[in-house]
């Protein structure tokens, strides 16, 4: 291997991944925007809109054990290809059925949401678990950061262009347009170069230094069932104190972040009376911040443990949360309010990237490859469960209590919770244990050089 081969290969790999992520996030974002707007305009019912919003999370919870099992026992490339083909066929079927029976649009859209949630779960989990097969360990932070930036850019652009397309085409044509984005994803998946990763619990990875036996084992071990597979992942998470603490704290933090998702639109539109364009400008700040945060993190190299970095930014995020009620005290004109919330949302977007990426990268490095599907599915389930609960809880609060005190108390609780978790990790010395340390990039480089020699 030449010295320039690895960087060129890395560049090609990451370009394919970024195109894949942009096409997927942008296409699904446009379609989700169109579905939500279509249901809202046709039904005029908040309940109908709410049912469509909770359908995806409920499906995700039910799928949790099955997604982890499939991702940890099958080739990731095959899972992702199958997910993309199924998505495209589902979109085509919806377009045909909607065209034939437009009056039954609501059950047809709910059915489409279910299909898309199923395929997205398999695709997203398989892709996350595949990053250690696609890139060197020392590159994961950069890859995750750029991945976050491109996804944020797609999230920012999707509703803008989605609104324009929605005015000129029907919802069934929208589904056909989405098939084009799915095919771009499929092409990128087929072009990605996957490398086998040695794992602790798998025996299906060939060892090039060992001559294979002439005949297969006459008494192979029985294949693990779905529930046994799920219990193995749950047992791993329950016995890894640091991972369990991170998963539980992440779910709790998502619960408190629901106050921002529910309360900020309510505060800006109903209390401060911002116009639709003004609200759109402030909302765009969050995606801009995430895009900037991803670019920033892709070139930063922190000296402290990734967990400490993430939790310090969570504490700062709690402080930003408390500032959301500040304009209520000063009665600023709307122009000043727009600038204030635009700056606050940009800062919040940067914080989210600096919170999520270091933790996600560390878990990709530390969790055995054959367990990543189950562990990431379990984490997603816990976050998914508490997000709707937080949405309902804070929704009721904002109907009864002024926004300022809610944001102030919630931010204070978040800061206190974060500092408590940091203190608990310090008392248990969780970040000092060898199994919780980040692999050294230098050691990896030495190994690669020795192998080439």
C-alpha positions as CSV (number, residue, x, y, z in Angstrom):
1,X,0.0,0.0,0.0
2,X,1.4,3.4,-1.0
3,X,1.4,6.3,1.4
4,X,-1.2,8.2,-0.6
5,X,-3.6,5.3,-1.0
6,X,-5.2,5.5,2.4
7,X,-6.1,9.3,2.3
8,X,-7.5,9.0,-1.2
9,X,-9.6,6.0,-0.2
10,X,-10.8,7.8,2.9
11,X,-11.8,10.8,0.8
12,X,-13.7,8.7,-1.6
13,X,-15.4,6.8,1.2
14,X,-16.5,10.0,3.0
15,X,-17.8,11.6,-0.1
16,X,-20.0,8.6,-0.8
17,X,-21.2,8.6,2.8
18,X,-22.0,12.4,2.8
19,X,-23.9,12.1,-0.5
20,X,-25.8,9.2,1.0
21,X,-26.7,11.1,4.2
22,X,-27.6,14.3,2.3
23,X,-29.9,12.5,-0.2
24,X,-31.6,10.5,2.5
25,X,-32.1,13.3,5.0
26,X,-33.1,15.9,2.4
27,X,-35.5,13.5,0.6
28,X,-37.2,12.2,3.8
29,X,-37.3,15.7,5.2
30,X,-39.2,17.0,2.2
31,X,-41.6,14.1,2.3
32,X,-42.2,14.4,6.0
33,X,-42.9,18.1,5.6
34,X,-45.3,17.4,2.8
35,X,-47.1,14.6,4.7
36,X,-47.5,16.8,7.8
37,X,-48.8,19.8,5.9
38,X,-51.2,17.6,3.8
39,X,-52.7,16.0,6.8
40,X,-53.1,19.3,8.6
41,X,-54.7,21.0,5.7
42,X,-57.0,18.1,4.8
43,X,-58.2,17.2,8.3
44,X,-57.7,20.5,10.2
45,X,-57.4,18.3,13.2
46,X,-54.6,18.4,15.8
47,X,-55.5,14.9,16.9
48,X,-55.0,13.5,13.4
49,X,-51.7,15.3,13.1
50,X,-50.7,14.0,16.5
51,X,-51.5,10.4,15.5
52,X,-49.3,10.7,12.5
53,X,-46.5,12.1,14.7
54,X,-46.6,9.3,17.3
55,X,-47.0,6.5,14.8
56,X,-43.2,6.4,13.9
57,X,-42.0,6.4,17.6
58,X,-44.4,3.6,18.5
59,X,-43.3,1.5,15.5
60,X,-39.6,2.1,16.5
61,X,-40.3,0.8,20.1
62,X,-41.9,-2.4,18.8
63,X,-39.0,-3.0,16.3
64,X,-36.2,-2.5,18.8
65,X,-35.3,-6.2,19.5
66,X,-35.7,-7.2,15.9
67,X,-33.5,-4.3,14.5
68,X,-30.7,-5.2,16.9
69,X,-30.9,-8.9,16.1
70,X,-30.8,-8.4,12.3
71,X,-28.0,-5.7,12.4
72,X,-25.8,-7.9,14.6
73,X,-26.3,-11.1,12.7
74,X,-26.4,-10.1,9.1
75,X,-24.2,-8.3,6.7
76,X,-24.8,-4.5,7.0
77,X,-24.5,-3.8,3.3
78,X,-27.3,-6.3,2.6
79,X,-29.5,-4.8,5.3
80,X,-29.1,-1.3,3.9
81,X,-29.7,-2.4,0.3
82,X,-32.8,-4.3,1.3
83,X,-34.1,-1.3,3.3
84,X,-33.6,1.0,0.3
85,X,-35.4,-1.3,-2.2
86,X,-38.3,-1.8,0.3
87,X,-38.6,1.9,0.8
88,X,-38.7,2.6,-3.0
89,X,-41.3,-0.1,-3.5
90,X,-43.4,1.2,-0.6
91,X,-43.3,4.7,-2.1
92,X,-44.3,3.4,-5.5
93,X,-47.1,1.4,-4.0
94,X,-48.4,4.4,-2.1
95,X,-48.3,6.6,-5.2
96,X,-50.4,4.0,-7.1
97,X,-52.9,3.4,-4.3
98,X,-53.3,7.1,-3.6
99,X,-53.9,7.8,-7.3
100,X,-56.6,5.1,-7.4
101,X,-58.3,5.9,-4.1
102,X,-57.5,9.5,-3.1
103,X,-60.4,9.7,-0.6
104,X,-58.6,7.1,1.6
105,X,-55.6,9.4,2.0
106,X,-55.3,9.2,5.8
107,X,-54.9,5.4,6.2
108,X,-52.7,5.3,3.1
109,X,-50.4,8.0,4.6
110,X,-50.3,6.2,8.0
111,X,-49.3,3.0,6.2
112,X,-46.6,4.8,4.3
113,X,-45.3,6.3,7.6
114,X,-45.1,2.8,9.1
115,X,-43.2,1.4,6.1
116,X,-40.7,4.3,6.1
117,X,-40.2,4.0,9.9
118,X,-39.4,0.3,9.6
119,X,-36.9,0.7,6.8
120,X,-35.3,3.9,8.3
121,X,-34.7,2.0,11.6
122,X,-32.9,-0.8,9.9
123,X,-31.0,1.5,7.6
124,X,-30.0,4.0,10.3
125,X,-28.9,1.4,12.8
126,X,-27.0,-0.6,10.2
127,X,-25.2,2.5,9.0
128,X,-24.2,3.6,12.5
129,X,-22.9,0.2,13.3
130,X,-21.0,0.1,10.0
131,X,-18.8,3.2,10.5
132,X,-16.1,1.1,12.2
133,X,-16.1,-1.0,9.0
134,X,-15.9,2.0,6.7
135,X,-13.3,4.2,8.4
136,X,-10.3,3.9,10.7
137,X,-11.0,4.4,14.4
138,X,-8.9,7.6,14.5
139,X,-11.2,9.1,11.8
140,X,-14.5,8.5,13.5
141,X,-14.9,11.9,15.2
142,X,-14.2,13.7,11.9
143,X,-16.6,11.4,10.0
144,X,-19.4,11.8,12.6
145,X,-18.9,15.6,12.6
146,X,-19.0,16.0,8.8
147,X,-22.0,13.6,8.8
148,X,-23.8,15.8,11.3
149,X,-23.0,18.9,9.3
150,X,-24.3,17.5,6.0
151,X,-27.5,16.2,7.7
152,X,-28.1,19.6,9.3
153,X,-27.7,21.3,6.0
154,X,-30.2,18.9,4.4
155,X,-32.6,19.4,7.4
156,X,-32.3,23.2,6.9
157,X,-33.0,23.0,3.1
158,X,-35.7,20.3,3.1
159,X,-38.7,22.3,4.4
160,X,-37.8,25.4,2.3
161,X,-37.7,23.5,-1.0
162,X,-40.4,21.1,0.2
163,X,-42.8,24.1,0.6
164,X,-42.0,25.2,-3.0
165,X,-42.5,21.7,-4.5
166,X,-45.7,21.1,-2.4
167,X,-47.4,24.1,-4.1
168,X,-47.0,22.6,-7.6
169,X,-47.3,18.8,-7.2
170,X,-49.6,16.4,-5.5
171,X,-48.6,14.1,-2.6
172,X,-48.4,11.0,-4.8
173,X,-46.0,12.8,-7.1
174,X,-44.0,13.8,-4.0
175,X,-43.6,10.1,-3.2
176,X,-42.3,9.5,-6.7
177,X,-39.8,12.3,-6.3
178,X,-38.6,10.7,-3.1
179,X,-37.9,7.4,-4.9
180,X,-35.2,9.3,-6.8
181,X,-33.4,10.3,-3.6
182,X,-33.7,6.7,-2.3
183,X,-32.1,5.4,-5.5
184,X,-29.2,7.8,-5.0
185,X,-28.8,6.4,-1.5
186,X,-28.8,2.9,-2.9
187,X,-26.1,3.7,-5.4
188,X,-23.9,5.2,-2.7
189,X,-24.4,2.1,-0.4
190,X,-23.4,-0.2,-3.2
191,X,-20.2,1.8,-3.8
192,X,-19.1,1.9,-0.2
193,X,-16.1,-0.3,0.7
194,X,-16.7,-2.4,3.8
195,X,-13.9,-4.0,5.8
196,X,-14.3,-6.9,8.3
197,X,-13.8,-6.0,11.9
198,X,-12.5,-8.5,14.5
199,X,-15.1,-8.9,17.3
200,X,-15.1,-10.6,20.6
201,X,-18.3,-12.6,20.3
202,X,-18.3,-13.6,16.6
203,X,-16.7,-16.6,14.9
204,X,-17.7,-15.8,11.3
205,X,-14.8,-13.4,10.7
206,X,-12.0,-15.3,8.9
207,X,-8.4,-15.1,10.2
208,X,-6.0,-14.8,7.3
209,X,-3.1,-16.3,9.4
210,X,-5.0,-19.6,10.1
211,X,-5.5,-22.3,7.5
212,X,-9.2,-23.2,7.4
213,X,-10.3,-26.6,8.4
214,X,-11.1,-29.0,5.5
215,X,-14.6,-29.7,6.7
216,X,-17.2,-27.8,8.6
217,X,-18.0,-28.4,12.3
218,X,-20.4,-31.4,12.3
219,X,-22.2,-30.0,15.4
220,X,-22.5,-26.3,14.9
221,X,-23.8,-24.1,17.7
222,X,-27.6,-23.4,17.5
223,X,-28.5,-20.0,16.1
224,X,-29.5,-17.5,18.8
225,X,-33.1,-16.5,18.9
226,X,-34.3,-12.9,18.5
227,X,-35.2,-12.6,22.2
228,X,-32.0,-14.3,23.4
229,X,-30.1,-11.9,21.1
230,X,-31.9,-8.9,22.6
231,X,-31.3,-10.1,26.1
232,X,-27.6,-10.4,25.4
233,X,-27.5,-6.8,24.3
234,X,-29.5,-5.7,27.3
235,X,-27.3,-7.7,29.6
236,X,-24.2,-6.0,28.1
237,X,-25.7,-2.6,28.6
238,X,-26.8,-3.3,32.1
239,X,-23.4,-4.5,33.1
240,X,-21.4,-1.7,31.5
241,X,-21.8,1.0,34.1
242,X,-20.6,3.8,32.0
243,X,-22.7,2.8,28.9
244,X,-25.8,2.4,31.1
245,X,-25.3,5.8,32.8
246,X,-24.8,7.4,29.4
247,X,-28.0,5.8,28.0
248,X,-30.2,6.7,30.9
249,X,-28.8,10.2,31.1
250,X,-29.3,10.7,27.4
251,X,-32.9,9.6,27.7
252,X,-33.5,12.0,30.6
253,X,-31.8,14.9,28.8
254,X,-34.1,14.2,25.8
255,X,-37.1,14.5,28.1
256,X,-36.0,17.9,29.2
257,X,-35.1,19.0,25.7
258,X,-38.7,18.4,24.8
259,X,-39.5,21.6,26.6
260,X,-37.6,23.4,23.9
261,X,-39.4,21.6,21.1
262,X,-42.8,22.3,22.5
263,X,-42.3,25.6,24.3
264,X,-40.2,27.6,21.9
265,X,-42.8,27.6,19.0
266,X,-45.5,28.4,21.5
267,X,-43.6,31.2,23.0
268,X,-42.5,32.8,19.7
269,X,-45.8,32.4,17.8
270,X,-48.5,32.8,20.5
271,X,-46.8,34.9,23.2
272,X,-44.4,37.1,21.3
273,X,-46.5,37.2,18.2
274,X,-43.7,36.7,15.6
275,X,-44.9,36.4,12.0
276,X,-44.4,33.2,10.0
277,X,-41.3,34.6,8.2
278,X,-39.8,35.8,11.5
279,X,-40.4,32.4,13.1
280,X,-38.9,30.7,10.1
281,X,-35.7,32.8,10.4
282,X,-35.3,31.9,14.1
283,X,-36.0,28.2,13.4
284,X,-33.4,28.1,10.7
285,X,-30.8,29.1,13.2
286,X,-30.8,25.7,14.8
287,X,-29.8,23.9,11.6
288,X,-27.2,26.5,10.8
289,X,-25.7,26.0,14.3
290,X,-25.6,22.2,13.8
291,X,-23.9,22.7,10.4
292,X,-21.3,25.0,11.9
293,X,-20.8,22.8,14.9
294,X,-20.1,19.7,12.7
295,X,-17.6,21.6,10.7
296,X,-15.9,22.9,13.9
297,X,-15.8,19.5,15.5
298,X,-14.3,17.9,12.4
299,X,-11.1,19.9,12.9
300,X,-11.0,20.0,16.7
301,X,-9.0,17.5,18.8
302,X,-10.0,17.6,22.5
303,X,-7.5,16.8,25.3
304,X,-10.1,15.8,27.8
305,X,-12.2,12.6,27.9
306,X,-15.1,12.8,25.4
307,X,-17.7,12.2,28.1
308,X,-16.5,15.1,30.1
309,X,-16.6,17.3,27.0
310,X,-20.2,16.3,26.2
311,X,-21.5,16.8,29.7
312,X,-19.9,20.2,30.1
313,X,-21.7,21.3,27.0
314,X,-24.9,19.8,28.3
315,X,-24.5,22.1,31.3
316,X,-24.0,25.0,29.0
317,X,-27.1,24.0,27.1
318,X,-29.1,24.1,30.3
319,X,-27.9,27.7,30.7
320,X,-29.0,28.6,27.2
321,X,-32.4,27.0,28.0
322,X,-32.9,29.3,30.9
323,X,-32.2,32.3,28.6
324,X,-35.2,31.5,26.4
325,X,-37.6,33.4,28.7
326,X,-35.4,36.5,28.9
327,X,-37.3,38.6,26.3
328,X,-40.5,38.3,28.4
329,X,-38.9,40.4,31.1
330,X,-37.7,43.2,28.8
331,X,-40.6,43.4,26.2
332,X,-38.3,44.0,23.3
333,X,-39.6,44.8,19.8
334,X,-40.0,41.8,17.5
335,X,-36.9,42.7,15.4
336,X,-34.8,42.4,18.5
337,X,-36.5,39.2,19.5
338,X,-35.8,37.6,16.1
339,X,-32.1,38.5,16.4
340,X,-32.0,37.2,20.0
341,X,-33.6,33.8,19.3
342,X,-31.7,33.4,16.0
343,X,-28.4,33.8,18.0
344,X,-29.7,31.5,20.7
345,X,-30.8,28.8,18.2
346,X,-27.4,29.0,16.4
347,X,-25.6,28.5,19.7
348,X,-28.0,25.7,20.7
349,X,-27.4,23.9,17.4
350,X,-23.6,24.1,17.9
351,X,-24.0,22.7,21.4
352,X,-26.1,19.8,20.2
353,X,-23.3,18.6,17.9
354,X,-20.7,19.1,20.6
355,X,-22.8,17.0,23.0
356,X,-23.9,14.2,20.7
357,X,-20.8,13.5,18.5
358,X,-18.1,12.9,21.2
359,X,-20.4,10.4,23.0
360,X,-21.5,8.7,19.8
361,X,-17.9,8.4,18.6
362,X,-16.7,6.9,21.9
363,X,-19.5,4.3,21.9
364,X,-18.7,3.3,18.4
365,X,-15.1,2.8,19.5
366,X,-15.8,0.9,22.7
367,X,-18.8,-1.3,22.0
368,X,-18.0,-4.6,20.4
369,X,-19.0,-4.6,16.7
370,X,-21.3,-7.6,17.1
371,X,-23.2,-5.8,19.8
372,X,-23.6,-2.3,18.3
373,X,-26.9,-3.0,16.6
374,X,-28.5,-4.1,19.8
375,X,-27.0,-1.4,22.0
376,X,-27.8,1.4,19.6
377,X,-31.4,0.1,19.2
378,X,-31.9,0.0,23.0
379,X,-30.6,3.6,23.3
380,X,-32.9,4.7,20.5
381,X,-35.8,3.0,22.2
382,X,-35.2,4.7,25.5
383,X,-34.9,8.1,23.9
384,X,-38.0,7.5,21.7
385,X,-40.1,6.5,24.7
386,X,-39.3,9.6,26.8
387,X,-39.5,12.1,23.9
388,X,-43.3,11.7,23.5
389,X,-43.7,11.7,27.3
390,X,-41.8,14.9,27.6
391,X,-43.8,16.5,24.7
392,X,-47.1,15.7,26.4
393,X,-45.8,16.8,29.8
394,X,-44.4,20.1,28.7
395,X,-47.3,20.7,26.4
396,X,-49.7,20.6,29.4
397,X,-47.4,22.8,31.4
398,X,-47.1,25.5,28.7
399,X,-51.0,25.6,28.5
400,X,-51.2,26.4,32.2
401,X,-47.9,28.2,33.2
402,X,-46.0,31.1,31.7
403,X,-43.1,30.1,29.5
404,X,-40.4,32.0,31.4
405,X,-40.6,30.1,34.6
406,X,-40.8,26.8,32.8
407,X,-37.6,27.4,30.8
408,X,-35.9,28.8,33.9
409,X,-36.7,25.8,36.1
410,X,-36.1,23.2,33.4
411,X,-32.7,24.7,32.6
412,X,-31.7,24.7,36.2
413,X,-32.8,21.0,36.6
414,X,-30.8,20.1,33.5
415,X,-27.7,21.9,34.8
416,X,-28.1,20.2,38.2
417,X,-28.6,16.8,36.7
418,X,-25.6,17.1,34.5
419,X,-23.3,18.2,37.4
420,X,-24.7,15.3,39.5
421,X,-23.9,12.7,36.7
422,X,-20.4,14.2,36.3
423,X,-19.8,13.9,40.1
424,X,-21.2,10.3,40.1
425,X,-18.8,9.3,37.3
426,X,-15.9,10.9,39.2
427,X,-16.8,9.1,42.4
428,X,-17.0,5.7,40.6
429,X,-13.9,6.5,38.6
430,X,-15.7,5.4,35.5
431,X,-13.6,7.5,33.1
432,X,-10.3,6.2,34.5
433,X,-10.9,2.5,33.8
434,X,-8.9,1.1,30.9
435,X,-12.0,-0.4,29.1
436,X,-13.6,3.1,29.0
437,X,-10.6,4.9,27.4
438,X,-10.5,6.1,23.8
439,X,-8.2,4.0,21.6
440,X,-5.0,5.9,20.8
441,X,-4.7,7.0,17.2
442,X,-1.0,6.7,17.4
443,X,-1.1,3.1,18.3
444,X,-3.4,2.4,15.3
445,X,-1.0,4.2,13.0
446,X,1.9,2.1,14.3
447,X,-0.1,-1.1,13.7
448,X,-1.0,-0.1,10.2
449,X,2.6,0.8,9.4
450,X,3.9,-2.5,10.8
451,X,1.3,-4.4,8.7
452,X,2.3,-2.6,5.6
453,X,6.0,-3.3,6.3
